[in-house]
């Protein structure tokens, strides 16, 4: 059985394609069927003189998303978007669809989200999710080529990572467990075992946010490296992002074009990325007339103002330590600051990477745990990492959906994941 995605290998041959009717039209003795099979979409031409009367009749009454099998010869056709078409000699209807809810007319976002299980069949959603697939492949490729070990963290955890206000709690036999906010703490343990590691999976934040930048369930890849300090961490993030952009441009250009992404902006991404301190970022906001107080965290609009100064992603480092979790190492030159960094995507897409250097001193870490009134017993294993062979180490997390949103140029990250989970959406 042939596939549309590899149809160029079948020119001049009679093949069988199995798929669904994306669209159809007729003109006299010709029926034109746009067939999609999951790997692509191809035009199938049914000429009355080439098929039986029954086949021609069937071909003239196909409805959107009807499942069919077609057989015919693959020929080149420079007029078609794909460059090939199928001249049909036989057609079989497997399941006729009636009253398919998503039609070529305009539908509201809520309607489309209610029908997300069907909306994914559209060309636009195919393009976005193929970019997602490519991004995931490029992520693993980057770390595999650099001898990182994939050591995934648990989803059930006994503790918080990013604060206690955004945790999803669940009963775990006779205890309370939480859906993971990040695999970072466990990454630190595996980094002390293997040196260079990453985990990759779903993470959860019970944030009551309705912005275009937030999901309650999202995917994150998190590398962690022993013996790495902040400057090297920023270099790793820079190389990583450049690799992702390059691979998506190389392998998914047709999808970006279908989405009408301004590819020139991605092609302009290059090393080195600008690096500015939190203090310098505050200065930019004030220069632009933003009333911003030192010590506050940046909101989405603030990040947009800062990143608009640059064509590249910009790395902002050394935020006030009070904004960061207990495990972030403080700057020895200014203890008010943390040795952290965020990477802001250009064009107003906001933070796509957050990370930094971890506190490797046992006494300081314990002091911070107590200061934040976190349960020491739940972190006893984490403290062990500072008891037995502690070394400087750093890492970061990249949000997959935010990165896809930037790369594809879409306006909301709900399209960047097959089944988005939002504050008001748990279905489908």
SVG drawing of the C-alpha trace seen along z (x, -y; Angstrom):
<svg xmlns="http://www.w3.org/2000/svg" viewBox="-26 -57 59 59">
<polyline fill="none" stroke="black" stroke-width="0.4" points="0.0,0.0 1.4,-3.4 1.2,-6.6 0.8,-10.2 3.9,-11.2 6.1,-9.0 4.0,-9.3 7.0,-10.7 8.5,-7.2 5.4,-5.8 5.3,-7.8 4.1,-5.7 2.9,-2.9 -0.6,-1.8 -1.0,-2.1 -3.6,-1.8 -4.2,-4.7 -6.4,-4.5 -7.7,-7.6 -10.5,-10.2 -12.1,-12.7 -10.8,-16.1 -12.8,-17.9 -14.3,-17.0 -15.8,-18.7 -17.1,-17.8 -16.9,-19.2 -18.7,-17.3 -17.1,-13.9 -14.5,-14.5 -14.7,-14.2 -11.8,-15.7 -11.2,-14.2 -8.8,-15.6 -7.7,-12.5 -5.8,-12.7 -4.2,-9.7 -2.4,-11.2 0.9,-11.6 -0.3,-14.2 -3.1,-15.2 -3.3,-14.3 -5.7,-15.1 -7.4,-12.0 -9.0,-12.5 -11.9,-10.2 -12.5,-10.3 -15.8,-8.8 -14.1,-6.9 -11.6,-5.2 -14.0,-3.7 -17.2,-1.7 -20.6,-3.5 -21.0,-2.5 -17.5,-3.9 -18.2,-7.2 -21.6,-7.5 -20.0,-6.8 -17.2,-9.4 -19.8,-12.1 -21.5,-11.7 -18.6,-11.6 -19.0,-13.6 -16.3,-15.2 -14.4,-12.7 -15.9,-9.6 -13.3,-6.8 -12.3,-5.4 -9.8,-3.2 -8.7,-4.4 -6.6,-2.7 -4.9,-4.2 -1.8,-5.5 0.4,-8.2 1.3,-10.9 3.2,-14.1 1.2,-17.3 3.1,-20.6 -0.2,-22.5 -1.0,-20.7 0.5,-21.8 2.0,-18.4 3.3,-18.0 1.5,-14.7 -2.0,-13.3 -3.7,-10.0 -5.6,-9.0 -8.3,-6.7 -9.4,-3.4 -11.2,-2.1 -12.8,-3.5 -14.3,-1.8 -16.3,-3.5 -15.5,-2.0 -17.6,-4.3 -19.8,-7.2 -19.8,-10.2 -23.0,-12.2 -23.2,-15.7 -19.6,-16.2 -19.6,-19.1 -16.5,-21.0 -17.2,-22.5 -15.2,-25.0 -17.2,-27.9 -15.9,-29.9 -16.3,-28.3 -15.7,-29.9 -12.7,-28.8 -15.0,-27.2 -16.7,-25.2 -13.4,-24.0 -12.0,-23.2 -15.2,-21.2 -14.4,-19.2 -10.7,-19.1 -10.7,-15.3 -12.0,-16.2 -10.3,-19.6 -6.9,-17.9 -7.8,-16.6 -7.5,-20.0 -4.5,-21.1 -3.6,-23.9 -3.6,-21.6 -1.7,-19.0 1.0,-21.6 1.3,-22.7 1.4,-19.1 4.0,-18.0 6.2,-20.9 5.6,-19.6 6.8,-16.1 9.9,-17.6 10.7,-19.7 10.5,-16.6 12.8,-14.7 15.3,-17.5 15.2,-17.8 16.2,-14.1 18.7,-14.4 20.5,-17.4 21.0,-15.6 21.8,-12.2 24.5,-13.8 26.0,-15.3 26.0,-12.0 23.2,-13.0 21.3,-10.2 17.5,-10.3 16.5,-9.6 12.8,-10.6 11.5,-11.8 8.3,-10.6 4.9,-12.2 3.7,-11.5 5.8,-13.5 5.7,-14.1 7.0,-17.7 6.7,-20.9 9.3,-22.3 7.9,-25.6 6.0,-26.7 3.0,-25.2 0.2,-27.4 0.1,-25.7 0.0,-22.0 -2.5,-19.4 -3.0,-17.1 -4.2,-13.6 -4.7,-10.7 -1.9,-8.2 -3.0,-5.3 -2.5,-6.6 -0.6,-9.7 -1.0,-12.9 0.9,-13.1 1.2,-15.9 1.4,-15.9 4.9,-17.0 5.6,-20.7 9.0,-19.8 11.5,-16.9 14.3,-19.1 14.9,-17.9 15.1,-14.3 17.3,-15.5 19.8,-16.7 20.0,-13.2 20.5,-11.5 23.1,-14.2 25.1,-13.3 25.0,-9.7 25.5,-10.2 26.9,-13.7 24.7,-14.9 21.0,-14.0 17.6,-15.1 14.0,-14.3 11.2,-14.8 7.5,-14.5 4.3,-16.2 4.3,-18.7 1.3,-20.2 0.6,-23.7 -2.7,-24.5 -2.4,-28.1 -5.8,-30.0 -4.6,-31.8 -6.5,-32.3 -3.7,-33.9 -2.6,-32.6 0.7,-31.4 -0.6,-29.0 -1.8,-25.4 -2.5,-23.3 -0.7,-20.3 2.3,-20.9 5.4,-19.1 8.8,-20.2 12.3,-19.0 14.8,-19.6 18.6,-19.0 20.8,-19.0 24.6,-18.9 27.1,-18.3 30.1,-20.6 28.2,-23.3 27.9,-26.9 25.6,-29.6 27.6,-30.9 27.9,-27.4 24.2,-26.9 23.4,-29.9 25.7,-28.6 23.9,-25.2 20.5,-26.9 21.8,-29.0 23.1,-26.0 20.0,-24.0 17.6,-26.7 19.7,-27.3 19.6,-23.5 15.8,-23.4 15.3,-26.3 17.7,-25.0 16.1,-21.5 12.5,-22.8 13.5,-25.1 15.3,-22.2 12.5,-19.6 9.2,-21.5 9.4,-24.5 6.3,-23.5 4.3,-23.4 5.6,-26.8 4.7,-28.2 1.2,-26.7 0.9,-28.5 2.1,-31.7 4.9,-32.0 7.4,-34.8 10.3,-32.3 12.8,-35.1 12.6,-35.9 13.5,-32.3 16.3,-32.3 17.8,-35.4 18.3,-33.6 22.1,-33.2 24.7,-33.1 25.5,-34.8 22.2,-35.7 22.2,-39.0 22.6,-38.5 21.3,-41.2 20.9,-41.3 17.6,-41.7 18.8,-45.3 19.4,-46.0 16.0,-44.6 14.3,-46.9 16.2,-49.8 14.7,-48.9 11.2,-48.8 11.6,-52.2 13.1,-53.7 9.9,-52.5 7.7,-54.2 6.7,-51.1 6.1,-51.8 8.1,-48.9 9.3,-48.3 12.7,-46.6 12.0,-43.3 8.8,-42.5 8.7,-39.6 8.2,-40.3 4.7,-39.8 3.9,-38.8 3.6,-42.4 7.0,-43.2 8.7,-40.3 7.2,-41.6 8.7,-45.0 12.1,-43.6 12.3,-41.1 11.1,-43.7 14.6,-45.2 16.1,-42.1 15.8,-39.9 17.3,-37.0 16.1,-35.3 17.4,-37.3 18.8,-35.8 17.9,-37.7 20.0,-36.6 20.4,-37.3 16.8,-38.0 16.2,-39.0 16.6,-35.8 13.3,-36.5 11.5,-35.7 13.2,-32.3 12.7,-28.9 14.7,-27.8 17.2,-25.7 18.5,-28.5 22.1,-29.5 22.6,-33.1 25.2,-35.3 28.3,-35.4 28.9,-39.0 25.4,-40.1 23.4,-37.8 20.2,-39.7 20.4,-38.0 20.0,-34.5 22.3,-32.7 19.4,-32.1 18.5,-32.9 15.4,-33.0 15.3,-33.0 12.7,-35.2 11.6,-34.5 11.5,-37.4 8.3,-38.8 6.5,-38.9 6.3,-35.1 7.7,-35.4 9.7,-33.0 10.5,-29.7 13.4,-28.6 13.9,-29.0 16.8,-27.7 20.0,-28.4 22.6,-27.2 21.5,-25.1 22.6,-25.6 25.2,-23.0 25.9,-23.9 24.1,-21.7 23.9,-24.3 22.6,-27.0 20.0,-24.7 18.7,-23.6 18.5,-27.2 16.4,-28.1 14.1,-25.1 13.5,-26.2 13.0,-29.8 10.2,-28.8 8.8,-26.4 9.0,-23.5 8.9,-19.9 12.4,-18.8 11.4,-15.1 10.0,-15.3 13.3,-16.7 15.7,-14.4 16.7,-12.6 17.3,-16.0 19.5,-17.1 21.5,-13.9 22.8,-15.1 24.6,-17.9 25.9,-15.4 27.5,-13.0 29.8,-14.4 28.1,-17.7 29.4,-19.7 28.3,-22.8 25.5,-21.9 23.0,-23.7 20.1,-23.1 17.0,-24.5 13.5,-23.7 12.1,-24.4 8.4,-24.5 7.5,-22.5 4.2,-24.2 5.5,-27.8 8.4,-27.0 6.0,-25.6 3.9,-28.7 6.9,-30.8 8.2,-28.7 4.9,-28.4 3.7,-32.0 0.3,-30.9 -1.5,-33.1 -2.3,-30.7 -0.5,-27.6 -3.8,-25.6 -3.1,-24.5 0.4,-23.4 -0.6,-20.2 -3.1,-17.5 -5.5,-17.8 -5.0,-21.0 -5.9,-21.2 -6.9,-24.7 -8.5,-26.1 -11.9,-25.7 -11.3,-22.7 -10.9,-19.0 -12.7,-17.6 -12.1,-16.1"/>
</svg>
